[in-house]
Amino acid sequence: MSLPASLSAWLLVLLCAASGAYCLWRVGRSEREARGGAAGEALMGFGMAVMAVPWGIGPWGPGILLAVFCGAALHALWLLRGGVHHAHHLVGSLAMAYMALTMAGGHGHGGGPPLVTGALLLYFAGYVLLGGARLVTAGGVAQPVAGGPSAKPAELTRACRLAMGIGMLAMLLSL
């Protein structure tokens, strides 16, 4: 039994908004050096929620999202000075800018160069598989993630990142 398209779109909106809200909560609870990553993830979650709204975001929406995610890509470049583990933020921001650019061009479904879409699909499929494997094998005592005060929030942070990766994969598949 399959879900109607609008119901699955609203579930994606809810998943992304919940992930964004959790990441925003983490911003206030994180140590100073982890706040930038948590803020980027919050922006990504809320941006994905807005982009997944079934009735669209109006003629002005794609341009605004493009500007926001180009700014997020610049922020991710700034975070890279702290280590390559922030490269995923850059890829995610560029992917969102790419989808906003595709929406701005009026292409929607089937838009965008297949090579770029395919490369992003491969990246996020790998990210989701690796993230899922890490979450499953965390088992017993999970190691705290930077910005997470204990093991349970670390697992929740991993699950949040995995959920956003799945959401990104779903959005790319709908291009």
RARAHU-V336761 format. One record per residue. RES is the residue in one letter. NEAR is the number of other C-alpha atoms within 10 Angstrom. Layout:
# RARAHU-V336761
RES,NEAR + RES,NEAR
This chain:
# RARAHU-V336761
M,3 + S,5 + L,8 + P,8 + A,10 + S,12 + L,11 + S,14 + A,19 + W,15 + L,16 + L,25 + V,23 + L,18 + L,21 + C,29 + A,22 + A,19 + S,28 + G,27 + A,17 + Y,18 + C,27 + L,20 + W,14 + R,23 + V,22 + G,13 + R,15 + S,18 + E,14 + R,10 + E,12 + A,17 + R,19 + G,18 + G,22 + A,24 + A,20 + G,25 + E,27 + A,24 + L,22 + M,26 + G,31 + F,22 + G,20 + M,25 + A,24 + V,17 + M,23 + A,23 + V,16 + P,15 + W,9 + G,12 + I,14 + G,8 + P,11 + W,9 + G,15 + P,22 + G,17 + I,13 + L,23 + L,22 + A,14 + V,19 + F,26 + C,19 + G,15 + A,24 + A,23 + L,15 + H,18 + A,23 + L,16 + W,13 + L,21 + L,16 + R,9 + G,10 + G,8 + V,11 + H,10 + H,18 + A,15 + H,15 + H,22 + L,22 + V,16 + G,24 + S,27 + L,21 + A,22 + M,26 + A,23 + Y,20 + M,25 + A,23 + L,20 + T,20 + M,24 + A,18 + G,13 + G,12 + H,13 + G,15 + H,12 + G,12 + G,16 + G,17 + P,9 + P,11 + L,9 + V,12 + T,19 + G,13 + A,11 + L,21 + L,19 + L,13 + Y,16 + F,25 + A,17 + G,13 + Y,18 + V,21 + L,14 + L,13 + G,18 + G,17 + A,11 + R,15 + L,18 + V,11 + T,10 + A,15 + G,10 + G,7 + V,9 + A,15 + Q,15 + P,15 + V,17 + A,16 + G,21 + G,20 + P,14 + S,13 + A,16 + K,15 + P,17 + A,20 + E,22 + L,16 + T,23 + R,18 + A,18 + C,21 + R,21 + L,22 + A,21 + M,27 + G,23 + I,20 + G,23 + M,26 + L,19 + A,17 + M,18 + L,19 + L,14 + S,11 + L,16
